[in-house]
Amino acid sequence: MRADITIFVLILGLVLIGSSFSISGIRINNIELSKTETSDFYFVHISDTHVMNKQFDKYEEYKQNFVRVLEEIKNFKEKPAFIALTGDTVEWGGSGATGALNYQTLLSCLYQKDSMLYVDSSFTIPIYTTPGNHDYMWESSLKNYKNYLNSENKYVIDMGSVSLFFIDSGSNYFLEPWNWLRVLGAGLFDKDIQWLEQQFSNHQSDKKIVFMHHPAVNYRDEKGIMIDVIARNRENFIQLCENYDVELVLMGHTHSSVVYDGNENKYDSYPFNCSNYPTLFVQTDDCKQDVNYRNVSVSSSGDVVVHEYIRIDFEPVCKNLTSNLILIKLKDMLRGFFNEVIY
């Protein structure tokens, strides 16, 4: 038991180190798509898949959870226009060989055509991503993420009267040195805010939706400190979204589902027609331990509606091995870190 506790403490220490869319001005995975007017459609938001290679997740639990949500979506009678995956796509990404294995495992669940990724073999449901803090780990690098998943960490997609803005909210940022409970997202640098404002200004869309990993609004702890949010330009980002009438910002990271506005008001009564609210900051629960997703619909009349998140019920792979599985994963993560150093 003492050895297991030692491994857990070491892990904590190591964490402290440390298709029809118009692409506007950038290329995703080196391909530019053509613009098509779109009226009624919906898309699916998922987050925090944390996929690992079998060497590190011996039961392939996280991969199977990712496959579960993809199979659920593919079986919808009416197919979504796309899936947005907002970060922590793998358990650790970085630039080393073990992170590359994790991305290879993630890609084995998807289909590729003309450098674009899809969730179905018919290439009708594309998947768009933003990086999360785990995609940076362990070396605060997005090398593997960009090589395997998406060459851009900020970009815009136009779908008729709706513009979709994808942006990177950064790696880990420690608010208080050596306090792992005070870890935030690095957030948006001034150049990111400038980019967003330019894009908001250039895209005179009726509706604007932003996708990123870390929340901009969340609950506060007993010290009055907002937990798990972006460290840089948080208030500037919120004000920018409100100034440009952004409908909603979709995020993950917290492994919970909650909706706030920029004044920290919390909303619980689904569904939300965003036209009736200020900018909504919407967190969607994870696809790691549980399997969750959220639908967002856009009507030809201009309504953007946020629906309640949905949890897929399933029999856990290792329901009788929970404590042992946690230790296995901690040991595998530790092994993975040292492999990164070696490579």
Secondary structure, DSSP 4 states (H G I P E B T S, - for coil): -HHHHHHHHHHHHHHT-----EE-SS-BTTB--------SEEEEEE----B--TTTSTT-HHHHHHHHHHHHHHT-SSPPS-EEEES--BS--SSSHHHHHHHHHHHTTSEEETTEEESSTTS-SBEEEE--HHHHTTTT--HHHHHHT-S-SEEEEEETTEEEEEE---SEEESSTT-GGGEEEEE--HHHHHHHHHHHHH---SEEEEE-SS-SS--B-TTSPBPS-EEESHHHHHHHHHHTT--EEEE-SSSS-EEEETT--EE-SS-EEGGGSS-EEEE---SSSS-EEEEEEE-TTS-EEEPPPEE-----TTTT-HHHHHHHHHHHHHHHHHHHHH-
